[in-house]
Amino acid sequence: MDIRWPGLSYEQWAETRDTLHLWIQVIGKIKLALTPFLNEWWNVALTLTCRGMPTGPMPSGPADLQIDVDFISQQLVLATSDGRRAFIDLIPRSVAEFHAAVTTHPVPFEQDTADRAYDGAAARRWWLAMLSVSRVMDRFRTPFGGKSSPVLFYWGGFDLKPQQARWVPGAGEFVLPWDELLARTDPDAASLEFFTSTYARTTALARWDHSAFELPRIPKREAS
């Protein structure tokens, strides 16, 4: 089995997902407060690395601050441009405790004192899944010559739970369930085909002129 496409049963990690969702909102609101606005709120999104999800540098007084959710060490890493570092273990704890460990700014998270589950192994599988989706989405957007954002993770919502690939009217998007994707022989190819086919269907309905948006050729990488 390709470890880049891990099994991720919703029922088995639902409580951890809810916890992680709230913790990352704490981090996201810090980024919202510290960074200048970018078009379509790109400034508040998190990105993906080979260890987890970082905020990137954020202006914070005399030094820049970066917060990394490290799913390898299972720690929150706070680093500043003047060399300081702090570590917060990712363990089961309330949102209030997590919030107090990260920041002293008064937001409603500090009132959430309910015990929260956290399964580090499940969170790591989720992050690996995000890495794989990001890799495929980078390939998918290669031919597009118009405006194209980097692959970003917005912390306002995590995922949906449909039973099969279908259009979800309430969400306004096509959805391919994870279990169905993992059942394919080549998840990379299957997910790329899903992105490509849904793009083709929606742009046809919108009567887009593909020649105006897509590159006539994709530059080839050559070995030096």
C-alpha positions as a Markdown table, in Angstrom:
| # | Residue | x | y | z |
|---|---|---|---|---|
| 1 | Met | 0.0 | 0.0 | 0.0 |
| 2 | Asp | 1.3 | 3.5 | -0.9 |
| 3 | Ile | 1.7 | 5.2 | 2.4 |
| 4 | Arg | 1.1 | 8.6 | 0.7 |
| 5 | Trp | -2.5 | 7.5 | 0.4 |
| 6 | Pro | -3.4 | 6.3 | 3.9 |
| 7 | Gly | -6.7 | 4.8 | 5.0 |
| 8 | Leu | -8.7 | 7.4 | 6.9 |
| 9 | Ser | -12.0 | 6.2 | 8.3 |
| 10 | Tyr | -14.2 | 9.1 | 9.2 |
| 11 | Glu | -15.7 | 7.3 | 12.2 |
| 12 | Gln | -12.3 | 6.4 | 13.6 |
| 13 | Trp | -10.9 | 9.9 | 13.5 |
| 14 | Ala | -14.0 | 12.1 | 13.7 |
| 15 | Glu | -13.3 | 13.3 | 17.3 |
| 16 | Thr | -9.7 | 14.1 | 16.5 |
| 17 | Arg | -10.8 | 15.9 | 13.3 |
| 18 | Asp | -13.1 | 18.1 | 15.4 |
| 19 | Thr | -10.3 | 18.8 | 17.9 |
| 20 | Leu | -7.8 | 19.6 | 15.2 |
| 21 | His | -10.3 | 21.8 | 13.3 |
| 22 | Leu | -10.7 | 24.0 | 16.4 |
| 23 | Trp | -7.0 | 24.1 | 17.3 |
| 24 | Ile | -6.1 | 25.1 | 13.7 |
| 25 | Gln | -8.8 | 27.8 | 13.9 |
| 26 | Val | -6.8 | 29.2 | 16.9 |
| 27 | Ile | -3.7 | 29.3 | 14.7 |
| 28 | Gly | -5.6 | 30.7 | 11.7 |
| 29 | Lys | -7.1 | 33.5 | 13.7 |
| 30 | Ile | -3.6 | 34.5 | 14.8 |
| 31 | Lys | -2.5 | 34.6 | 11.1 |
| 32 | Leu | -5.7 | 36.6 | 10.3 |
| 33 | Ala | -4.8 | 39.2 | 12.9 |
| 34 | Leu | -1.1 | 39.5 | 12.0 |
| 35 | Thr | -0.9 | 39.3 | 8.2 |
| 36 | Pro | -2.0 | 41.9 | 5.6 |
| 37 | Phe | -4.9 | 41.0 | 3.4 |
| 38 | Leu | -4.2 | 39.3 | 0.1 |
| 39 | Asn | -6.7 | 38.7 | -2.7 |
| 40 | Glu | -9.3 | 36.0 | -1.9 |
| 41 | Trp | -7.9 | 35.8 | 1.7 |
| 42 | Trp | -4.8 | 33.8 | 0.6 |
| 43 | Asn | -3.0 | 35.4 | 3.6 |
| 44 | Val | -5.0 | 33.4 | 6.1 |
| 45 | Ala | -4.6 | 30.0 | 4.6 |
| 46 | Leu | -2.0 | 27.4 | 5.7 |
| 47 | Thr | 0.3 | 25.5 | 3.4 |
| 48 | Leu | 1.8 | 22.0 | 3.5 |
| 49 | Thr | 5.3 | 20.8 | 4.1 |
| 50 | Cys | 7.0 | 17.4 | 4.5 |
| 51 | Arg | 6.5 | 17.7 | 8.3 |
| 52 | Gly | 3.1 | 19.4 | 8.6 |
| 53 | Met | 1.3 | 22.7 | 8.1 |
| 54 | Pro | 3.1 | 26.1 | 8.7 |
| 55 | Thr | 1.7 | 29.6 | 8.8 |
| 56 | Gly | 4.8 | 31.1 | 7.1 |
| 57 | Pro | 6.4 | 34.2 | 8.6 |
| 58 | Met | 3.9 | 36.7 | 10.2 |
| 59 | Pro | 4.8 | 40.3 | 11.3 |
| 60 | Ser | 4.8 | 40.3 | 15.1 |
| 61 | Gly | 6.4 | 43.3 | 16.8 |
| 62 | Pro | 10.2 | 43.5 | 16.5 |
| 63 | Ala | 10.4 | 39.9 | 15.0 |
| 64 | Asp | 8.5 | 37.8 | 12.7 |
| 65 | Leu | 6.6 | 34.8 | 14.1 |
| 66 | Gln | 6.0 | 31.4 | 12.4 |
| 67 | Ile | 3.8 | 28.6 | 13.8 |
| 68 | Asp | 4.2 | 25.1 | 12.5 |
| 69 | Val | 1.8 | 22.2 | 13.2 |
| 70 | Asp | 4.4 | 19.4 | 13.1 |
| 71 | Phe | 2.7 | 16.0 | 12.6 |
| 72 | Ile | 6.0 | 14.1 | 12.7 |
| 73 | Ser | 7.1 | 15.3 | 16.1 |
| 74 | Gln | 3.4 | 15.8 | 17.2 |
| 75 | Gln | 4.2 | 19.3 | 18.4 |
| 76 | Leu | 3.2 | 22.9 | 17.7 |
| 77 | Val | 6.5 | 24.8 | 17.0 |
| 78 | Leu | 6.6 | 28.6 | 17.5 |
| 79 | Ala | 9.7 | 30.2 | 16.0 |
| 80 | Thr | 10.7 | 33.9 | 15.7 |
| 81 | Ser | 13.1 | 35.5 | 13.3 |
| 82 | Asp | 15.4 | 36.5 | 16.3 |
| 83 | Gly | 16.1 | 32.9 | 17.1 |
| 84 | Arg | 13.6 | 32.0 | 19.8 |
| 85 | Arg | 11.6 | 28.7 | 19.7 |
| 86 | Ala | 8.9 | 27.2 | 21.8 |
| 87 | Phe | 7.2 | 23.8 | 21.6 |
| 88 | Ile | 3.7 | 22.7 | 22.6 |
| 89 | Asp | 2.9 | 19.0 | 22.6 |
| 90 | Leu | -0.1 | 17.9 | 20.5 |
| 91 | Ile | -1.9 | 15.8 | 23.1 |
| 92 | Pro | -5.6 | 15.5 | 24.2 |
| 93 | Arg | -6.6 | 18.8 | 25.8 |
| 94 | Ser | -9.4 | 21.3 | 25.7 |
| 95 | Val | -9.5 | 24.1 | 23.2 |
| 96 | Ala | -9.2 | 26.6 | 26.1 |
| 97 | Glu | -5.9 | 24.9 | 27.3 |
| 98 | Phe | -4.6 | 24.9 | 23.7 |
| 99 | His | -5.5 | 28.5 | 23.3 |
| 100 | Ala | -3.9 | 29.5 | 26.5 |
| 101 | Ala | -0.7 | 27.7 | 25.5 |
| 102 | Val | -0.5 | 29.5 | 22.2 |
| 103 | Thr | -1.8 | 33.0 | 22.9 |
| 104 | Thr | -3.1 | 35.3 | 25.5 |
| 105 | His | -5.5 | 37.3 | 23.2 |
| 106 | Pro | -9.1 | 37.1 | 24.4 |
| 107 | Val | -11.2 | 35.2 | 21.9 |
| 108 | Pro | -14.1 | 32.8 | 22.5 |
| 109 | Phe | -11.8 | 29.7 | 22.3 |
| 110 | Glu | -10.7 | 30.4 | 25.8 |
| 111 | Gln | -14.2 | 29.5 | 27.0 |
| 112 | Asp | -14.2 | 26.0 | 25.5 |
| 113 | Thr | -13.1 | 23.9 | 28.5 |
| 114 | Ala | -14.6 | 20.6 | 27.3 |
| 115 | Asp | -12.1 | 17.7 | 27.1 |
| 116 | Arg | -11.0 | 17.0 | 23.5 |
| 117 | Ala | -9.7 | 13.8 | 22.0 |
| 118 | Tyr | -6.5 | 13.8 | 19.9 |
| 119 | Asp | -5.1 | 10.8 | 18.1 |
| 120 | Gly | -1.7 | 11.8 | 16.7 |
| 121 | Ala | -1.5 | 8.8 | 14.3 |
| 122 | Ala | -4.9 | 9.7 | 12.8 |
| 123 | Ala | -3.9 | 13.3 | 12.5 |
| 124 | Arg | -0.7 | 12.3 | 10.7 |
| 125 | Arg | -2.6 | 10.1 | 8.2 |
| 126 | Trp | -4.9 | 13.1 | 7.5 |
| 127 | Trp | -1.9 | 15.3 | 6.8 |
| 128 | Leu | -0.4 | 12.7 | 4.5 |
| 129 | Ala | -3.7 | 12.6 | 2.7 |
| 130 | Met | -3.6 | 16.4 | 2.3 |
| 131 | Leu | 0.0 | 16.2 | 0.9 |
| 132 | Ser | -1.1 | 13.7 | -1.7 |
| 133 | Val | -4.1 | 15.8 | -2.8 |
| 134 | Ser | -1.8 | 18.8 | -2.9 |
| 135 | Arg | 0.7 | 17.0 | -5.2 |
| 136 | Val | -2.1 | 16.0 | -7.6 |
| 137 | Met | -3.7 | 19.4 | -7.6 |
| 138 | Asp | -0.3 | 21.0 | -8.5 |
| 139 | Arg | -0.2 | 18.7 | -11.6 |
| 140 | Phe | -3.9 | 19.4 | -12.4 |
| 141 | Arg | -3.4 | 23.2 | -12.6 |
| 142 | Thr | -0.2 | 23.0 | -14.7 |
| 143 | Pro | -1.9 | 23.6 | -18.1 |
| 144 | Phe | -4.0 | 26.6 | -16.8 |
| 145 | Gly | -2.6 | 29.9 | -18.1 |
| 146 | Gly | -5.0 | 32.1 | -16.1 |
| 147 | Lys | -5.0 | 33.2 | -12.4 |
| 148 | Ser | -4.1 | 30.2 | -10.3 |
| 149 | Ser | -3.5 | 30.2 | -6.5 |
| 150 | Pro | -1.0 | 27.8 | -4.8 |
| 151 | Val | -2.7 | 24.8 | -3.1 |
| 152 | Leu | -3.9 | 26.3 | 0.2 |
| 153 | Phe | -5.6 | 24.9 | 3.3 |
| 154 | Tyr | -8.4 | 27.1 | 4.7 |
| 155 | Trp | -9.1 | 26.3 | 8.3 |
| 156 | Gly | -12.8 | 27.3 | 8.3 |
| 157 | Gly | -13.9 | 23.8 | 7.4 |
| 158 | Phe | -12.4 | 20.3 | 7.1 |
| 159 | Asp | -14.3 | 17.8 | 5.0 |
| 160 | Leu | -17.6 | 16.3 | 3.9 |
| 161 | Lys | -18.8 | 12.7 | 4.1 |
| 162 | Pro | -20.6 | 11.6 | 0.9 |
| 163 | Gln | -21.0 | 8.0 | 0.0 |
| 164 | Gln | -19.9 | 8.3 | -3.7 |
| 165 | Ala | -18.5 | 10.7 | -6.2 |
| 166 | Arg | -21.2 | 13.2 | -6.8 |
| 167 | Trp | -22.3 | 16.8 | -7.0 |
| 168 | Val | -23.2 | 18.1 | -3.5 |
| 169 | Pro | -25.7 | 21.0 | -4.0 |
| 170 | Gly | -25.4 | 22.4 | -0.5 |
| 171 | Ala | -21.6 | 22.7 | -0.8 |
| 172 | Gly | -21.7 | 23.8 | -4.4 |
| 173 | Glu | -19.0 | 21.3 | -5.5 |
| 174 | Phe | -18.2 | 17.8 | -6.7 |
| 175 | Val | -16.9 | 15.5 | -4.1 |
| 176 | Leu | -14.9 | 12.2 | -4.4 |
| 177 | Pro | -15.0 | 10.1 | -1.1 |
| 178 | Trp | -11.6 | 9.0 | 0.2 |
| 179 | Asp | -12.5 | 5.3 | 0.5 |
| 180 | Glu | -13.6 | 5.3 | -3.1 |
| 181 | Leu | -10.4 | 6.9 | -4.2 |
| 182 | Leu | -8.3 | 4.4 | -2.2 |
| 183 | Ala | -10.1 | 1.5 | -3.9 |
| 184 | Arg | -8.6 | 2.6 | -7.3 |
| 185 | Thr | -5.4 | 0.9 | -8.5 |
| 186 | Asp | -3.7 | 4.3 | -9.0 |
| 187 | Pro | -5.1 | 7.0 | -6.6 |
| 188 | Asp | -2.9 | 9.7 | -8.2 |
| 189 | Ala | -4.3 | 9.0 | -11.7 |
| 190 | Ala | -7.8 | 8.6 | -10.3 |
| 191 | Ser | -7.8 | 11.9 | -8.4 |
| 192 | Leu | -6.3 | 13.7 | -11.4 |
| 193 | Glu | -9.0 | 12.3 | -13.7 |
| 194 | Phe | -11.6 | 13.5 | -11.1 |
| 195 | Phe | -10.3 | 17.0 | -11.1 |
| 196 | Thr | -9.9 | 17.1 | -14.9 |
| 197 | Ser | -13.4 | 15.7 | -15.7 |
| 198 | Thr | -15.2 | 18.0 | -13.2 |
| 199 | Tyr | -13.3 | 21.0 | -14.6 |
| 200 | Ala | -14.3 | 20.0 | -18.1 |
| 201 | Arg | -18.0 | 19.6 | -17.2 |
| 202 | Thr | -18.3 | 22.9 | -15.3 |
| 203 | Thr | -16.4 | 24.9 | -17.9 |
| 204 | Ala | -18.5 | 23.4 | -20.7 |
| 205 | Leu | -21.6 | 24.5 | -18.8 |
| 206 | Ala | -20.1 | 28.0 | -18.4 |
| 207 | Arg | -19.1 | 28.0 | -22.1 |
| 208 | Trp | -15.5 | 28.9 | -21.4 |
| 209 | Asp | -13.1 | 29.3 | -24.3 |
| 210 | His | -10.4 | 26.8 | -23.2 |
| 211 | Ser | -7.9 | 28.2 | -25.7 |
| 212 | Ala | -8.0 | 31.5 | -23.9 |
| 213 | Phe | -7.1 | 30.0 | -20.5 |
| 214 | Glu | -4.9 | 27.0 | -21.2 |
| 215 | Leu | -1.3 | 27.0 | -22.2 |
| 216 | Pro | -0.6 | 25.9 | -25.8 |
| 217 | Arg | 2.3 | 23.8 | -24.5 |
| 218 | Ile | 3.8 | 22.9 | -21.1 |
| 219 | Pro | 7.5 | 23.5 | -20.8 |
| 220 | Lys | 9.5 | 20.3 | -20.3 |
| 221 | Arg | 12.0 | 19.9 | -17.5 |
| 222 | Glu | 15.4 | 19.0 | -18.8 |
| 223 | Ala | 18.2 | 17.4 | -16.8 |
| 224 | Ser | 21.3 | 19.7 | -16.5 |
